[in-house]
C-alpha cells in the first residue's frame, strides 16, 4: 500500500515540497501524490525523478491526478 501525499488544491511549490519531504522520510517504497493541476503533475514528477525515484504511473482522478512514484 503506497504512502499518500494529498496536495489537492495546493499550488506549486507546495506539492513538490510535500513530496520531497515524504521522499526524505521513506528513502524507498511507493508514494501516491494527489494533485489537481498539470503544472503540479509535471513539477512533482520532475522533482521525484531528480531524487532517483521512478514515476510508475499517472492517472486522472476526479479532476486531478494520482502520481505513483517508487524506489526499490
N, C-alpha and C positions, 0 to 999 in steps of 0.2 A: 504494500500500500504506500503510495508516494506521500511525502510531506506536502502540505498545501500552503501556498503563499497567495492570499487573496488581496490583490491590488486593484480590484474592480473599482471604478470611479475615481481612481487617483491618476494624476498626470505626472509625466516624467519630470524629475528623475526619481520620484518616489518608488515606482515599481522596480526599477533597476536596483536601487539601494536595498529594498526589502529582499530581493532575490540574492544579491551579493552577501547580505548578512546571513541568510539561510545557508548559502553555499559554505561560508566560513564555519558555521556551526556543524554541518554534516560531513564535510570533506568528501563523501561519496554516497551513492544511493540514487533515489529518484525524488524529484521535486516537480510538483504541478503548479504552475504560476497562472493565475487568473487575471487577465487584463481586458480592457474594453476599447482600446484604440490600436490602429495599425502601427502608429509610432511606438507605442509601448511594446507591442509584439516584437517589432524589429530591434528595439534597443535592448530588451531583456534577452532576446536570442543572441545578440552580438556580445553582450556582457557575459553571458554564461559560457559561450564558446571561448572568450578571451581567458576564462579561468580553467579551461581544459574540460569543460562539460559538453556533452553531445546533446543537440536538440533532437530528441527522439520522435517528436511529433507535435503538430499544431492543429487543433481542431476548433471550428467555430462552435460557440456555445452561448445561446441566449443573448445574441447581440454583441458578444465579446469573443475572447479566445482563451483556450486552455493550451498552455505551452508545457510539454513534458520534457524535462531535461534530466539527464542521468550521467553518472560517472561510476565506473567499476572500481 
